[in-house]
Amino acid sequence: MKIYNKLEDLTKVFDRTWKANHNDDVKEAREKEKKFIDKMFNVKTPLEEKKLPKPLTPNEQVSNLQRNMNSMNNFNNQNRINNIKGKIN
């Protein structure tokens, strides 16, 4: 009979483990604490780091392309000037 005193009712064991695994208050408190620590130390979460830029409008694409072409043209012109100076000296 002493053995039965040590054994718990299975419903009590189930209730206790279920409450431990499904304690939403503790989960929320941990999430709030993590957000606070991340904000305090300026830590980026993986989702914030992987945010994709917004898609460019056609007008922005054209202006970027024009700016890149102008930069490359200026670079090529400077190279030509430097090559001419190098041949003269």
C-alpha positions in Angstrom: 0.0 0.0 0.0 2.9 2.4 0.5 3.8 2.2 -3.1 0.4 3.7 -4.1 1.0 6.7 -1.8 4.2 7.6 -3.8 2.4 7.4 -7.1 0.5 10.4 -8.4 -2.7 10.3 -10.3 -1.8 10.5 -14.0 -4.2 13.4 -14.5 -2.2 15.5 -12.0 1.1 14.6 -13.8 -0.4 15.5 -17.1 -1.9 18.8 -15.9 1.4 19.8 -14.3 3.5 19.0 -17.4 1.0 20.6 -19.7 0.9 23.8 -17.7 4.8 23.9 -17.7 4.9 23.5 -21.4 2.0 25.9 -22.2 2.7 28.8 -19.8 2.1 31.8 -22.1 2.8 34.3 -19.3 6.4 33.1 -19.0 6.8 33.1 -22.8 5.5 36.6 -23.1 7.8 37.8 -20.3 10.8 36.3 -21.9 9.9 37.8 -25.3 9.5 41.3 -23.7 12.8 40.9 -21.9 14.6 39.8 -25.1 13.1 42.8 -27.0 14.2 45.2 -24.3 17.8 43.8 -24.2 18.0 43.8 -28.0 16.8 47.4 -28.1 19.2 48.4 -25.3 22.3 46.9 -27.0 21.1 47.7 -30.5 21.0 44.1 -31.6 19.5 43.3 -34.9 17.3 40.3 -35.2 17.8 38.0 -38.2 14.5 39.1 -39.7 15.5 42.8 -39.4 18.8 42.1 -41.1 17.2 40.3 -44.0 14.6 43.0 -44.8 14.6 43.4 -48.5 14.7 46.8 -50.0 11.5 48.1 -51.6 11.2 47.5 -55.3 12.4 50.4 -57.5 10.0 52.2 -59.7 10.8 52.4 -63.4 11.8 56.0 -63.0 14.3 55.1 -60.2 15.7 52.3 -62.3 16.3 54.6 -65.2 17.9 57.3 -63.0 20.2 54.7 -61.5 21.2 53.3 -64.8 21.9 56.9 -66.1 24.0 57.6 -63.1 26.0 54.4 -63.5 26.6 55.1 -67.2 27.8 58.6 -66.4 30.1 57.4 -63.7 31.6 54.8 -66.0 32.0 57.3 -68.8 33.8 59.7 -66.4 36.0 56.9 -65.3 37.0 56.0 -68.9 37.6 59.6 -69.8 39.9 60.0 -66.8 41.8 56.8 -67.7 42.3 58.1 -71.3 43.7 61.4 -69.9 46.0 59.6 -67.5 47.3 57.3 -70.3 48.0 60.4 -72.5 49.9 62.1 -69.6 51.9 58.9 -69.0 53.0 58.8 -72.7 54.1 62.4 -72.7 56.2 62.1 -69.5 
